[in-house]
Amino acid sequence: MKNTRLSHAEYYGMTEKLDKLFAESKENNIFTNLMSIITSNDNILLAYRNIKRNNGSATAGEDKVTIRQHAPTPIKFSWLAECGWKNG
């Protein structure tokens, strides 16, 4: 029986974007708008999920907080807004 589970990237709709970036990088394309992909909610949620599933994620950091203590939503990029960044 075929495994029909979605990968995390597929679940967040990032597979197509990441595959396109990879293909374009193989052609030595120059990228000028990566911040919109990096800061997209889908990418942040994908990163959060991957980090959360990491075996070491239950270990508290220097701030005594684990990744499980951070809620993934709502995602706010206040530091980006303070820098004048507009995602769009």
C-alpha positions as CSV (number, residue, x, y, z in Angstrom):
1,M,0.0,0.0,0.0
2,K,1.3,3.4,-1.0
3,N,2.1,5.9,1.8
4,T,-0.3,8.8,1.2
5,R,0.8,11.0,4.0
6,L,1.8,14.5,3.0
7,S,5.3,15.7,3.8
8,H,5.4,18.8,5.9
9,A,6.4,20.9,2.9
10,E,3.4,19.6,1.0
11,Y,1.1,20.3,3.9
12,Y,2.1,23.9,4.0
13,G,2.1,24.3,0.2
14,M,5.9,25.0,0.0
15,T,7.0,22.1,-2.2
16,E,6.3,23.8,-5.5
17,K,8.0,27.0,-4.3
18,L,11.1,25.2,-3.0
19,D,11.3,23.0,-6.1
20,K,11.1,26.1,-8.3
21,L,13.9,27.8,-6.3
22,F,16.0,24.7,-6.5
23,A,15.6,24.4,-10.3
24,E,16.3,28.1,-10.8
25,S,19.4,27.9,-8.6
26,K,20.8,25.1,-10.8
27,E,20.5,27.5,-13.7
28,N,22.6,30.1,-11.7
29,N,19.7,32.5,-11.5
30,I,20.0,35.5,-9.2
31,F,17.3,35.8,-6.6
32,T,16.1,39.3,-5.5
33,N,12.9,38.6,-3.6
34,L,13.6,35.8,-1.1
35,M,12.4,37.7,2.0
36,S,8.8,37.3,0.9
37,I,9.2,33.5,0.8
38,I,11.3,33.3,4.0
39,T,8.9,35.4,6.0
40,S,5.7,33.9,4.6
41,N,3.4,32.3,7.1
42,D,3.5,29.0,5.4
43,N,7.4,28.9,5.6
44,I,7.4,30.0,9.2
45,L,4.8,27.3,10.1
46,L,6.8,24.7,8.2
47,A,10.0,25.7,10.1
48,Y,8.2,25.6,13.4
49,R,6.8,22.2,12.7
50,N,10.2,20.8,11.6
51,I,11.9,22.2,14.7
52,K,9.1,21.0,17.0
53,R,9.5,17.4,15.6
54,N,13.2,17.5,16.2
55,N,14.3,15.2,19.0
56,G,16.1,18.0,20.8
57,S,13.1,20.4,20.8
58,A,12.0,19.2,24.3
59,T,15.3,20.6,25.7
60,A,15.0,24.1,27.0
61,G,17.3,26.8,25.7
62,E,19.3,29.3,27.7
63,D,16.0,31.2,28.2
64,K,14.5,28.0,29.9
65,V,11.9,27.9,27.1
66,T,11.2,24.9,24.8
67,I,9.8,25.2,21.3
68,R,6.6,23.5,22.5
69,Q,6.0,26.5,24.8
70,H,5.7,28.8,21.7
71,A,2.4,28.9,19.9
72,P,2.9,29.0,16.1
73,T,0.0,31.4,15.5
74,P,-0.7,34.2,15.3
75,I,2.6,34.9,13.7
76,K,3.7,38.5,14.0
77,F,6.8,40.0,12.4
78,S,7.0,43.1,14.5
79,W,10.8,43.3,14.1
80,L,10.3,43.3,10.3
81,A,7.6,46.0,10.5
82,E,10.0,48.1,12.6
83,C,12.6,47.8,9.9
84,G,10.1,49.0,7.3
85,W,9.6,45.6,5.6
86,K,6.3,45.0,3.9
87,N,5.5,41.4,3.0
88,G,3.5,41.3,-0.2
